[in-house]
């Protein structure tokens, strides 16, 4: 290898590592702290398969979502248009609303309150929650008005600090806590029979697969701006970055799950924020709990500013008559109102929304990854599979809410995995197979990789 080739390889490695840290920072908001500890406590002896299921949807799928965006070289709206114009408009709007004002954004305030205010000051009233959320979102709104560089500068210091503190907490838990509580509880009902499937669905709550579809273009653009050319080389660089970020994220989730698993009386905690705050207090004392709470608070603020800016920019582009700052105020007010209901209520509100969106998100990611392997454009495969997934998910959501449950149950309960909220899989696969047969009858077109032109894609296929 020549000196120039060696320098170029080192440069590419540096780009990949920086992109990996950016990707980890994008996925790991402080809200992601609250789910693995609860799973660890609730799963009890069934912790290994449960955390494996959680890592599938909480770590693997988000990485695959970013790779899917890299393969197309476009943003979520362009990607979702593969399901038709209606799906291409409605789905990204619902994704941005769910990761924005109606769930992930209010979660930043509720997690901050549950982590730093309640454990350290004992305040848990509705009034104190309103005051805290008002101050929290007022600061986030002010920062998001001119967001250029602020989130990056905060993240440069906050992410390493949070990782270091989490590492200390996890190591201390491994050393100080016994392998299991003195009087271990039985697995909670949902984790008794099919813990992997339950953990799989629990991983939906991180929202990171949806975030990967929405913000993956940021990672792709950052790598492209560093000089990595479009096409297979771009996809390869993003793949390596995703693997690194995936390993770090998985290690953190596993460590947090172990804390919940080993926490005495872990199943008595109503949410992961209070469980983790109590664990840090036990392991590091009062001072450690305060420091941990402050880090979580600042990390939540960074996440809130980023979400406000991203969602406002998306809707300002979609509805040009309403300005970015107007959307910013609208989303801030909605997030404030939702956050005052408390963490458990926020999660309860999000459940049906997440359950409705995730089947189509998983289908979209899977088909985007599979399409290049077939060597042809799978237009009808995308449309039929996505239509089935969104319709089936809608019926499942209505049934879970008790709307027309008797009629809907007769229509969809036959599908394997229905009891574990995975009944959409088999019908979606059937729809995709029918679409694939139709696509086989059409003309074969090269699949674009990483945003390369159609002519470039065809030349690449001819050279293979």
Secondary structure, DSSP 4 states (H G I P E B T S, - for coil): --HHHHHHHHHHHHHHHHHHHHHHHHH--GGGHHHHHHHHHHHGGGHHHHHHHHHIIIIIHHHHHHHHHHHHTS-HHHHHGGG-HHHHHHHHHHHHHHHTTTTHHHHHHHHHIIIIIHHHH---SHHHHHHHHHHHHHHHHHHHHT-TTHHHHHHHHHHHHHHHHHHHHHHHHHHHS-SS-TTPPPPPGGGTS-HHHHHHHHGGGG-HHHHHHHHHHHHHHHHHHTTPPSSHHHHHHHHHHHHHHHHHHHHHHHHHHHHHHHSTTGGG-SSHHHHHHHHHHHHHHHHHHHHHHHHHHHHHHHHHHHHHHHHHHHHHHHSTTS-HHHHHHHHHHHHHHHHTT-HHHHHHHHHHHHHHHHHHHHHHHHHHHHHHHHTS--HHHHHHHHHHHHHHHHHHHHHHTTSSHHHHHHHHTTSTTGGGT-THHHHHHHHHHHHHHHHHTS---PPP-TT--HHHHHHHHHH-
